[in-house]
Amino acid sequence: MMKASIIIFLGVALTLSASLRASTGQSVGARLENDRILIQVDGETFTKYHFGEEHKYPFFYPVTGPASARSVTAWDQEPFPHQSSLFFSLDHVRSENVQRGNYWQPRHELGTGQVFSRNARIIEADGTRVVLSDLCDWIVPNTNSHQFQDTRSVVIWAPNPEVRIMDFEITLVAMKDVNIRQTPHSFFAARMRPEVAVGDPDRGPDWVDSATGTIVDSDGNRNAAGVYQKAADWIAYYGENDGSTEGLAILQHSGNPFYPAKWFARDYGLVSPTPFAFDGNRRFEAGETLEFRYRVVVFTGDHETADIAGWHRDFEATASRMK
């Protein structure tokens, strides 16, 4: 029997000094704006945490590239506009009175599953980093079934002008026995903007011709055909963004269960390490615990110039705030 909650760590640095690679850090600030939290780097918008009840789940948008001042991610973008920029969600959750709790999509059908923010707030904003936290209830409104509750925190910092780091930590408590059917619609994900995507003429609309992107994993596999259903430490997704090469990388920690999770990646712009996508159904009793850690790196250049492999080594050496 596991411990009394499902805990998902999305890699948080204890302090900036705990990171082995922090150098000439930039100023980072935050302020609450109604149903969102604005995060700025050197006075310019980096990202916003959207947590209003009109959304399927809380998410971050934009996620602004260091050079372009444009988002590297997309929100409300065909195909599949329910993939909202940088987000954490889940589909195919079954419990005693729910056949399919769907927190992933469709985005306007909230009754099938919705993640409600209850207490989004700024915990720390000391000029060198911002720490956000939120308490969220995962409820299927159609049946009033409360399947999960999570407490999440996010540490955001900018170690140099070419890199932004977003380190997440989420404690997800199963409120009842649940079954998660094998599904690619699971957990942490990013949806890249069309210009940064590789481009997929079978799925994407007319803008596919403007796509400039590359997907590469820690083993050197490239694009969806190379990385799909492969196990890797990290994936970087980057392309031309308003004249600059910029992208986003998601890093897994070796302490994660199911490590390394296999990747679900698409040339139209989705990338996600999905522990529930390829290895069968999983059952969790009320109170079971899983612990995951991830890091997001938003960067200028390609995966080599941004040294994503080095940021992964740093991540492996950095303690979680909750340990």
Secondary structure, DSSP 8 states (H G I E B T S, - for coil): ---SSEEE-----SSGGGSTT--S---EEEEEETTEEEEEETTEEEEEEE--TTSSS-EEEEEB-TTTSSBSB-SS-SS-TT--SEEEEE--EEETTEEEE-SSS-TT-GGG-EEEES--EEEEE-BSEEEEEEEEEEEETTTTEEEEEEEEEEEEEEEETTEEEEEEEEEEEESS-EEE-S-SSEEEEEEB-TTTS---TTT--GGGGG---EEEETTS-BHHHHHTT-B-SEEEEEEEETTEEEEEEEEE-TTSTTSS-BEEE-TTSEEEE-TTSSS--EEE-TT------EEEEEEES-TTTTTHHHHHHHHHHS--TT-
